[in-house]
Amino acid sequence: MAGRAPSRPTVVVGEALVDVVHRAGEDTSAEHPGGSPLNVAYGLGRLEHDVALLTRLGDDAHGELLTGHLAGAGVRLLPGAVDADRTAVARAEIDAEGKATYDFDLVWRVPETSLPDDLALLHTGSIGAAVDPGATTALDLLRSVRGRATTSYDPNVRPAFFDSPAQALARVEEFVAAADVVKASDEDLEWLLPGQDVEDVAHRWQGCGPALVVVTRGSAGAVAVSGAGTLHVPAPRVDVVDTVGAGDAFMSGLLHALAEHDLLGGDALPRLRHLGLGTLESLVTTAIASASITCSRAGANPPTRAELAARG
């Protein structure tokens, strides 16, 4: 990787919540910071980016837990994040193979605020891009900055928040069309579009507007589609502790790699749309390394800049 993390700020829009985690075979649960957008912001913070989170927290003990967690990675909260309502909670059940299933208790709306004039990147996804009224606000924000900042999106689909895959797909594809960079998992696509080839879906989505679409495939690595073509990147062998936060670590690793290659910001969009295959491979390899490190230890614990550099 070349260069340094950008001085221009990144804003992540979406839910911040507390995961109440119960592991198979254990009698007690543990509480951890969670929420896909929070995890992405935290991951970027650990990679030494200037990042702020536009979210909603309660004025309660869970809110204090999340605020402290974010501050530990240098992530700022944009004004209006804390209100009098309770902080959102996700109850996670971790099975014997380390896979997580979730049950959510949250209300999602986006505080009114102004975004930095020198914004480099606006990212959103998951529940923050699914549940109204906040999802509509997130989509409006993405559309409003596109062209002057890079926009990115990870559907990280939670079926519990939709009546059907068709309803979810309509919402997801609105965000895809407003994003320059899209990352999705093969599990997302199998639920949204059962039986369809993930590479075909990635090509179709890339044709709707994004410069880059990446689909993660777990231990099989990832497939990336850009103007340069299609690239399959394998994943290294990992002794998996659990997969909590792995997709979010992939996302933060991918965004970090884009910054390292000077591919964030409105002025970089022409370069982003004309990636060479060598650069594309470097981007995805970095993202896979970030996810692999996270899978090798418990919880959503993404790598530091030094840890990720050591894998390079």
C-alpha positions as CSV (number, residue, x, y, z in Angstrom):
1,M,0.0,0.0,0.0
2,A,1.2,3.5,-0.8
3,G,0.6,6.9,0.8
4,R,-1.1,7.8,4.0
5,A,-4.6,8.0,5.4
6,P,-6.4,11.2,4.1
7,S,-6.6,14.4,6.2
8,R,-10.1,15.0,4.8
9,P,-12.9,13.6,7.0
10,T,-15.0,10.5,6.6
11,V,-18.6,10.4,7.9
12,V,-20.4,7.1,8.5
13,V,-24.2,7.2,8.8
14,G,-26.1,4.4,10.6
15,E,-27.0,2.5,13.8
16,A,-24.9,2.1,16.9
17,L,-26.1,-0.5,19.3
18,V,-25.0,-2.9,22.1
19,D,-24.7,-6.5,21.2
20,V,-25.8,-8.7,24.0
21,V,-24.0,-11.9,23.0
22,H,-24.7,-15.4,24.1
23,R,-22.4,-18.2,23.0
24,A,-23.5,-21.8,22.6
25,G,-22.8,-23.8,25.7
26,E,-22.3,-20.8,28.0
27,D,-24.7,-19.8,30.8
28,T,-24.1,-16.0,30.7
29,S,-24.1,-13.3,28.1
30,A,-21.7,-10.5,27.4
31,E,-22.3,-6.9,26.2
32,H,-20.3,-5.5,23.4
33,P,-20.5,-2.4,21.1
34,G,-22.1,-3.2,17.8
35,G,-23.9,-2.1,14.7
36,S,-22.4,-2.4,11.2
37,P,-21.9,1.4,10.7
38,L,-20.4,1.7,14.1
39,N,-18.1,-1.1,13.4
40,V,-17.0,0.4,10.1
41,A,-16.4,3.8,11.7
42,Y,-14.4,2.1,14.5
43,G,-12.4,0.1,12.0
44,L,-11.5,3.2,10.1
45,G,-10.6,4.9,13.4
46,R,-8.2,2.1,14.3
47,L,-6.7,2.5,10.8
48,E,-6.0,6.2,11.8
49,H,-8.6,7.9,9.6
50,D,-10.3,11.1,10.5
51,V,-13.8,9.7,11.0
52,A,-17.1,10.8,12.5
53,L,-20.3,8.8,13.1
54,L,-23.7,10.2,12.5
55,T,-25.9,8.0,14.7
56,R,-28.4,8.0,17.5
57,L,-27.6,6.9,21.1
58,G,-29.7,7.0,24.3
59,D,-28.7,9.0,27.3
60,D,-28.1,5.8,29.3
61,A,-25.4,3.3,30.3
62,H,-25.4,1.6,27.0
63,G,-24.9,5.0,25.3
64,E,-21.9,5.7,27.6
65,L,-20.5,2.3,26.6
66,L,-20.7,3.1,22.9
67,T,-19.4,6.6,23.3
68,G,-16.3,5.4,25.2
69,H,-15.7,2.6,22.7
70,L,-15.7,5.0,19.8
71,A,-13.5,7.5,21.5
72,G,-11.0,4.8,22.1
73,A,-10.5,4.6,18.3
74,G,-10.6,8.4,17.8
75,V,-14.1,8.4,16.3
76,R,-16.2,11.5,16.8
77,L,-19.9,11.7,17.2
78,L,-21.6,14.3,15.1
79,P,-23.9,16.7,17.0
80,G,-27.3,15.5,18.0
81,A,-26.3,11.9,18.4
82,V,-27.4,11.5,22.1
83,D,-31.1,11.9,23.0
84,A,-33.4,10.8,25.8
85,D,-34.5,7.5,24.4
86,R,-32.8,4.2,25.1
87,T,-29.8,3.0,23.1
88,A,-30.5,0.2,20.6
89,V,-29.8,-3.4,21.5
90,A,-29.1,-6.5,19.4
91,R,-29.2,-9.9,21.1
92,A,-26.8,-12.2,19.3
93,E,-26.7,-16.0,19.5
94,I,-23.3,-17.5,18.5
95,D,-23.5,-21.1,17.4
96,A,-20.8,-23.8,17.8
97,E,-19.3,-22.8,14.4
98,G,-19.0,-19.1,15.4
99,K,-21.8,-17.8,13.3
100,A,-24.1,-15.1,14.7
101,T,-27.9,-14.6,14.5
102,Y,-29.5,-11.4,15.8
103,D,-32.7,-10.1,17.3
104,F,-33.0,-6.3,17.4
105,D,-34.7,-3.7,19.6
106,L,-34.2,-0.2,18.1
107,V,-35.7,2.9,16.7
108,W,-33.7,4.6,13.9
109,R,-33.7,8.2,12.9
110,V,-30.8,10.5,11.8
111,P,-30.1,13.6,13.8
112,E,-30.2,16.9,11.9
113,T,-26.6,18.1,11.3
114,S,-24.3,19.5,8.6
115,L,-21.6,17.5,6.9
116,P,-18.1,18.8,6.5
117,D,-17.5,20.9,3.4
118,D,-14.2,19.0,2.7
119,L,-15.8,15.5,3.1
120,A,-13.8,12.7,1.4
121,L,-16.2,9.8,2.0
122,L,-19.8,9.2,3.2
123,H,-20.6,5.6,4.0
124,T,-23.8,3.9,5.1
125,G,-25.5,0.5,5.2
126,S,-27.2,-2.2,7.2
127,I,-30.1,-1.2,9.4
128,G,-29.2,2.5,9.0
129,A,-30.1,2.1,5.3
130,A,-33.1,-0.1,5.8
131,V,-35.3,1.3,8.6
132,D,-37.3,4.5,8.2
133,P,-37.3,7.3,8.9
134,G,-33.5,7.2,9.2
135,A,-32.9,5.2,6.0
136,T,-34.6,7.8,3.8
137,T,-32.5,10.5,5.4
138,A,-29.3,8.4,4.8
139,L,-30.2,7.9,1.1
140,D,-30.9,11.7,0.7
141,L,-27.5,12.4,2.3
142,L,-25.7,9.9,0.0
143,R,-27.3,11.5,-3.0
144,S,-26.6,15.1,-1.8
145,V,-22.8,14.6,-1.6
146,R,-22.3,12.3,-4.6
147,G,-19.8,14.0,-6.9
148,R,-18.0,16.0,-4.3
149,A,-17.3,13.0,-2.0
150,T,-17.0,9.3,-2.5
151,T,-20.1,7.4,-1.5
152,S,-20.1,3.8,-0.2
153,Y,-22.7,1.3,0.8
154,D,-22.9,-2.2,2.4
155,P,-26.5,-3.6,2.5
156,N,-25.6,-6.1,5.3
157,V,-29.2,-7.3,5.0
158,R,-31.2,-8.0,8.1
159,P,-34.3,-9.9,6.9
160,A,-36.2,-9.2,10.1
161,F,-36.6,-5.6,9.0
162,F,-38.3,-6.4,5.7
163,D,-41.6,-8.0,4.8
164,S,-40.0,-9.8,1.8
165,P,-36.8,-10.1,-0.2
166,A,-38.5,-8.1,-3.0
167,Q,-39.2,-5.2,-0.6
168,A,-35.6,-5.3,0.6
169,L,-34.2,-5.5,-3.0
170,A,-36.1,-2.4,-4.0
171,R,-34.6,-0.5,-1.1
172,V,-31.1,-2.0,-1.5
173,E,-31.0,-1.0,-5.2
174,E,-31.9,2.6,-4.5
175,F,-28.7,2.8,-2.4
176,V,-26.6,0.8,-4.9
177,A,-27.5,3.4,-7.5
178,A,-26.4,6.3,-5.2
179,A,-23.1,4.7,-4.3
180,D,-19.6,4.8,-5.9
181,V,-18.4,1.7,-3.9
182,V,-20.7,-1.2,-3.0
183,K,-19.7,-4.2,-0.9
184,A,-22.1,-7.1,-0.3
185,S,-21.9,-10.7,0.9
186,D,-22.9,-13.8,-1.0
187,E,-25.3,-14.4,1.9
188,D,-27.0,-11.0,1.2
189,L,-27.4,-11.8,-2.4
190,E,-28.7,-15.3,-1.9
191,W,-31.5,-13.9,0.3
192,L,-32.2,-11.0,-2.0
193,L,-31.9,-12.9,-5.3
194,P,-32.0,-16.6,-4.5
195,G,-30.3,-18.8,-7.1
196,Q,-28.7,-16.0,-9.1
197,D,-25.0,-16.0,-9.7
198,V,-23.3,-13.4,-7.5
199,E,-21.0,-12.4,-10.3
200,D,-23.9,-11.6,-12.5
201,V,-25.6,-9.6,-9.8
202,A,-22.3,-7.7,-9.2
203,H,-22.1,-6.9,-12.9
204,R,-25.7,-5.7,-13.0
205,W,-25.2,-3.5,-9.9
206,Q,-22.0,-2.1,-11.3
207,G,-23.9,-1.0,-14.4
208,C,-26.3,0.9,-12.3
209,G,-23.8,3.5,-11.2
210,P,-21.1,2.3,-8.8
211,A,-17.5,2.4,-9.9
212,L,-16.7,-0.7,-7.9
213,V,-18.8,-3.6,-6.6
214,V,-17.3,-6.3,-4.3
215,V,-19.0,-9.5,-3.1
216,T,-17.5,-11.3,-0.2
217,R,-17.6,-15.1,-0.2
218,G,-16.3,-16.1,3.2
219,S,-13.5,-18.6,3.1
220,A,-13.6,-18.4,-0.8
221,G,-12.4,-14.8,-0.8
222,A,-14.1,-12.1,-2.8
223,V,-15.1,-11.2,-6.4
224,A,-14.7,-7.6,-7.5
225,V,-16.3,-5.9,-10.5
226,S,-15.1,-2.6,-11.9
227,G,-14.5,-0.9,-15.2
228,A,-11.3,-2.8,-15.5
229,G,-13.1,-6.1,-15.4
230,T,-13.8,-8.9,-13.0
231,L,-11.3,-10.2,-10.4
232,H,-11.5,-13.2,-8.0
233,V,-9.2,-12.8,-5.0
234,P,-8.8,-15.9,-2.7
235,A,-8.8,-15.7,1.1
236,P,-6.0,-17.0,3.3
237,R,-6.5,-19.9,5.6
238,V,-7.7,-18.6,9.0
239,D,-8.4,-20.4,12.3
240,V,-11.8,-18.7,12.9
241,V,-12.8,-17.8,16.4
242,D,-16.0,-16.2,15.2
243,T,-17.2,-14.1,12.2
244,V,-18.7,-11.2,14.3
245,G,-17.8,-8.0,12.5
246,A,-15.8,-9.6,9.7
247,G,-17.9,-8.0,6.9
248,D,-17.5,-4.6,8.6
249,A,-13.8,-5.1,8.9
250,F,-13.7,-6.0,5.2
251,M,-15.5,-2.8,4.5
252,S,-13.3,-0.6,6.6
253,G,-10.2,-2.3,5.1
254,L,-11.5,-1.7,1.6
255,L,-12.2,2.0,2.3
256,H,-8.8,2.3,3.9
257,A,-7.1,0.8,0.9
258,L,-9.0,3.2,-1.4
259,A,-7.6,6.1,0.7
260,E,-4.1,4.7,0.6
261,H,-4.3,4.7,-3.2
262,D,-5.7,8.2,-3.3
263,L,-9.0,7.1,-4.6
264,L,-11.4,8.9,-2.2
265,G,-13.1,12.3,-2.8
266,G,-15.0,13.7,-5.7
267,D,-11.8,14.6,-7.5
268,A,-10.7,11.0,-7.4
269,L,-13.8,9.6,-9.0
270,P,-12.4,9.5,-12.5
271,R,-9.5,7.4,-11.2
272,L,-11.8,5.2,-9.3
273,R,-13.8,4.5,-12.5
274,H,-10.6,3.5,-14.3
275,L,-8.9,1.2,-11.9
276,G,-6.2,-1.1,-13.2
277,L,-6.5,-4.8,-12.3
278,G,-3.4,-4.6,-10.2
279,T,-4.8,-1.8,-8.1
280,L,-8.1,-3.6,-7.8
281,E,-6.3,-6.7,-6.5
282,S,-4.4,-4.6,-4.0
283,L,-7.7,-3.1,-2.7
284,V,-9.4,-6.4,-2.3
285,T,-6.4,-8.1,-0.8
286,T,-6.2,-5.5,1.9
287,A,-9.9,-5.8,2.7
288,I,-9.6,-9.6,3.0
289,A,-6.6,-9.2,5.3
290,S,-8.6,-6.9,7.5
291,A,-11.5,-9.4,7.7
292,S,-9.2,-12.3,8.3
293,I,-7.5,-10.6,11.3
294,T,-11.0,-10.0,12.8
295,C,-12.1,-13.6,12.3
296,S,-9.0,-14.8,14.1
297,R,-10.1,-13.2,17.4
298,A,-13.4,-12.9,19.3
299,G,-15.9,-10.2,18.6
300,A,-15.8,-7.2,16.3
301,N,-12.2,-6.4,16.9
302,P,-10.7,-5.0,13.6
303,P,-7.0,-4.5,13.0
304,T,-4.9,-1.5,13.9
305,R,-3.0,0.2,11.1
306,A,0.2,-1.5,12.2
307,E,-1.5,-5.0,12.3
308,L,-2.9,-4.5,8.8
309,A,0.4,-3.3,7.5
310,A,2.1,-6.3,8.9
311,R,-0.1,-8.5,6.8
312,G,0.9,-6.6,3.6
